[in-house]
Amino acid sequence: MDAGELRNFTPEELNVRVKQWKDELFRSRFKAQTAEARDTSVVRKLRRDIARALTVIGEKNSGVVIAAKPVQEKAVEDKPAKKTAKKKKA
């Protein structure tokens, strides 16, 4: 989850999410150790989500004001075609 999305939540909601993520992280660690997990990157993703949420909670508690960006769907932008350089003749 993106930090911008987390800033839209209240500190109480963030604390609930952190608790849920910590429980899920606990279970995921056991699955990774017992080779039950197919996707071991879940542990890393959960740790980072927890860290982001705790950072946002700290910002809110200390009074740091960072404007929360409205959640928008990412649109696929058309990339301009690359121009090929012409070779110089000697």
N, C-alpha and C positions, 0 to 999 in steps of 0.2 A: 504494500500500500504506500502511496506517495505521501510525503510530509504535508503537502498542500491539502490533501484530502483529510488528513488527521487534524488539521487546524480547525476544521469545521465542527469538530466534536467538542463537547464539554469535558473538563478534567475528569468528572465522574465516569463518563462513558469511556474515556481513554483508559482509566484504571481497570474497568471491566474487561476491555479488550486485551490489555496487557496480561491480566490474569488468565484469560482464555488462551492467549498465545503461549504463555509459560506452561500451562497444562499440556497443550499440544506439542510443545517443544520437548517436554519430558517424555511423552509417549513416542515421539519421533526418534529420539535418541536410542531408546530401547529397540525400536524396529530396525534402525540402522545397524546396531551392534549384532542383532540376531539374524541379519540378512533377510528380514521380511520386507524391508522397504525397497521399492524399485527405484524411487527417486530420492537419492540421498542429499540433494541440494535443498530439500525442504528445511533442514536444520539451519542452514546458513540464512535462508530467506526469513525464517521465523526470528532468528537472532537480530537481524537487521530491522525487521518490523518493530520488534520490541524496543530496540534502541531509538528508532525514530519517534515512537510514541512517547517514550520517557523524555526525550529531548523536547517535544512539544509541550508535555506536561510541565517541565521545568521552565520553559519560556512563559507559559501562562501563569505559573506561580510567582515568577520574578517580575512580571509586568512588562515583559518585552512584547511589543506590538508588531506583529508581522501580518500584513493583510493576507487573508486566506483567499486564494484564487478560486473562482467558481469552477466546479468540476465540469470539464468539457470533454467530449469524445475527440480523440486524436484523429484528424482527417489525414488521409494519405495525399500528400502534395505531389503534383506532377513535377518531375525533375526536368530541367531543360536538357536538350540533347547536347552531348559533348561535341565540341568542334574539333575536327582533326586538323593538325598542323600540316601544311604542305612542306614537302621536302625540298630543300634548296638544291639546285643542280650546280655542280662545280664547274 
